[in-house]
Amino acid sequence: MTFQAINVIWLRYRAGVRLFVAAYPPEPACDDLSSRLDTLAVSKAQADGVNTRLAPRDTWHVTLAFLGEIADDRAPLAATALERAAVSPPIILRLAGGGRFGRGRSTVLWVGVEGDGLDGLARRVRHELRKTKISYDDRPFRPHLTVARPGDQLDDEVIEADRSALAAYEGPSWPIAEIRLMRSHLGPQPVYERVAGYPLG
C-alpha cells in the first residue's frame, strides 16, 4: 500500500489511533490450534457459562511491535517504516509450546511461536520505526498468541493442566506472507482493525 493511500485511510480517524504491527496465522494453523483448545478446561468451562475470556479466533496474532497511541499526523510514517521492513523473504513458522503469564486474576494462557527469522523480522520492524521516529514498546520480543484470559475463574490446578497441554502442543508449519498494521479498539472484547498489509519479499 502506498504512502498516499495510507494518508487517505487516516483521514477517516482525525484523532490519535492505537496501533500495533502483527503477523497472523493462516486458516489451517488456526484450525489445528482450535482443535487443541477445544480439549482444554478453559474452553469447556466457557461452554458451561464460565467467563474464561477465550480470545476470538480472528484476534489470534503475533505482535511484532506495539506502538500504542499515535497522533494522526504521525501515524502514516508507520506505513513508510513497514514498507521498508517488509523487504524480506517469507518466514516459515509454526505454533508450538505454550504457557501462562500471571497468577490469580491476571492469569493469561498463550501459545508459542517457533521459526527461524522471526526475531530478525521483529528487529527490522523496530529498526525502521526508530528511523522514522515512531515510538514503540521496547520490551524484549517474546512471540506468542494469547488464547485465553481466565483470571481466577478456574482453580489453579486446572489452569496448570491446561498450561501443560499447551506446552506439549505442536502445530503445522506456515509462512508469514505479510506483516500488518493494525488498529486496536479497547473494551471488554477488544476489536482489531486491519489498516494495511505489507507483503514480504
C-alpha positions in Angstrom: 0.0 0.0 0.0 1.4 3.4 -1.0 2.1 6.3 1.3 -0.7 8.3 -0.4 -3.2 5.5 0.2 -2.3 5.4 3.9 -2.8 9.1 4.2 -6.3 8.7 2.8 -7.1 6.0 5.3 -6.0 8.2 8.2 -8.4 11.0 7.2 -11.1 8.7 8.5 -9.8 8.8 12.0 -9.0 12.5 12.6 -7.5 11.7 16.0 -4.9 9.6 17.7 -5.0 5.9 17.0 -3.8 2.9 19.0 -1.6 0.8 16.7 0.4 -2.4 16.6 2.3 -4.4 14.0 1.4 -8.1 13.7 1.6 -11.3 11.7 -1.5 -13.5 11.5 -1.5 -17.3 11.2 -3.4 -18.8 8.2 -6.6 -20.8 8.5 -5.0 -24.3 8.6 -2.9 -23.3 11.5 -5.9 -21.8 13.3 -8.0 -24.9 12.6 -5.3 -27.1 14.2 -5.0 -24.8 17.3 -8.8 -24.6 17.6 -8.9 -28.4 17.8 -6.4 -28.4 20.6 -8.1 -25.6 22.5 -11.4 -27.5 22.4 -9.9 -30.1 24.7 -8.8 -27.6 27.3 -10.7 -26.8 30.5 -10.9 -23.1 29.6 -12.9 -24.0 26.5 -15.2 -26.5 28.3 -15.8 -24.0 31.2 -16.8 -21.2 28.8 -19.2 -23.6 27.1 -20.8 -24.1 30.5 -21.1 -20.4 31.0 -17.9 -19.6 32.9 -16.2 -16.4 31.7 -12.8 -17.7 30.8 -12.4 -15.0 28.2 -11.2 -17.1 25.3 -9.6 -14.9 22.7 -11.8 -14.9 19.5 -10.1 -16.7 16.7 -10.0 -13.6 14.4 -7.8 -11.9 17.1 -5.0 -14.5 17.1 -1.8 -12.8 16.1 1.9 -12.4 16.8 2.7 -8.8 17.8 6.0 -7.7 16.2 5.8 -4.2 17.7 3.3 -2.3 19.9 3.1 1.4 19.0 0.3 2.5 21.4 -1.4 5.8 20.8 -0.1 7.6 17.8 -1.1 11.1 16.7 -3.0 11.1 13.4 -0.4 13.4 11.7 2.4 11.0 12.5 0.7 7.7 12.0 1.3 7.5 8.2 5.0 7.4 9.0 4.5 3.9 10.4 3.4 2.9 6.9 6.6 4.1 5.4 8.6 2.1 8.1 6.7 -1.1 7.4 7.1 -0.9 3.7 10.8 -0.8 4.2 10.8 -3.6 6.9 8.8 -5.9 4.6 11.7 -6.3 2.2 12.4 -9.8 3.4 11.7 -13.4 2.1 8.7 -15.2 3.6 9.5 -16.8 7.0 8.3 -20.3 7.9 6.7 -20.6 11.4 4.7 -22.9 13.5 2.6 -22.6 16.6 4.2 -24.7 19.3 4.5 -24.9 23.0 2.7 -22.6 25.4 2.3 -21.4 28.9 0.8 -18.8 31.2 1.5 -15.3 32.3 0.5 -14.1 35.7 -1.5 -15.6 38.6 -4.9 -15.2 40.0 -7.0 -12.5 38.3 -4.2 -11.7 35.9 -3.8 -15.2 34.5 -3.3 -15.4 30.8 -2.8 -18.6 28.7 -0.7 -18.4 25.5 0.7 -20.5 22.6 4.3 -20.1 21.5 5.6 -19.4 18.0 8.7 -21.0 16.6 10.7 -20.3 13.4 14.0 -19.0 12.1 13.9 -15.4 11.0 11.1 -14.2 13.2 13.4 -12.4 15.7 15.1 -10.8 12.7 11.8 -9.6 11.2 10.8 -8.0 14.6 14.2 -6.3 14.8 13.8 -4.9 11.3 10.3 -3.6 12.0 11.5 -1.9 15.2 14.6 -0.5 13.5 12.5 1.1 10.7 10.1 2.5 13.3 13.1 4.1 15.1 14.4 5.6 11.8 11.1 7.3 11.3 11.0 8.4 15.0 7.9 6.4 15.8 8.0 5.2 19.4 7.0 1.7 20.4 7.1 -0.6 23.5 10.7 -1.7 23.6 10.3 -4.7 25.9 12.1 -7.8 24.7 10.4 -9.6 21.8 8.6 -12.8 23.1 6.5 -14.2 20.2 3.2 -15.8 21.3 -0.5 -15.8 20.7 -2.8 -15.0 23.6 -5.6 -17.7 23.7 -7.4 -17.1 27.0 -7.6 -14.7 30.0 -9.3 -17.0 32.6 -8.1 -14.9 35.5 -9.3 -16.6 38.7 -12.4 -18.2 37.2 -10.8 -21.7 37.4 -8.8 -23.4 40.1 -5.0 -23.1 39.7 -4.6 -26.9 39.3 -7.0 -26.7 36.3 -5.1 -23.8 34.8 -1.8 -25.7 35.3 -3.3 -28.8 33.5 -4.2 -26.5 30.5 -0.7 -24.9 30.6 0.9 -28.4 30.5 -1.3 -29.4 27.5 -0.3 -26.2 25.6 3.4 -26.7 26.4 3.2 -30.1 24.5 1.4 -28.6 21.5 3.0 -28.7 18.0 1.0 -27.2 15.1 1.7 -27.3 11.4 4.2 -25.1 9.6 3.1 -21.9 7.8 4.7 -18.9 6.1 4.3 -15.3 7.1 3.2 -13.8 3.8 2.7 -10.3 5.1 3.0 -8.0 8.1 0.0 -5.9 9.0 -0.5 -2.5 10.6 -3.4 -2.9 13.0 -5.6 -0.6 15.0 -7.0 -1.8 18.3 -10.3 -0.7 19.9 -10.3 -1.3 23.6 -13.1 -2.7 25.6 -14.3 -5.9 27.3 -13.8 -7.7 24.0 -11.1 -5.8 22.1 -11.5 -5.4 18.4 -8.6 -5.3 16.0 -9.0 -3.5 12.7 -6.6 -4.1 9.7 -5.3 -0.8 8.5 -2.8 -2.1 5.8 -0.8 -5.1 4.9 2.8 -5.3 3.5 3.7 -8.5 1.6 7.2 -9.9 2.5 9.6 -10.1 -0.4 
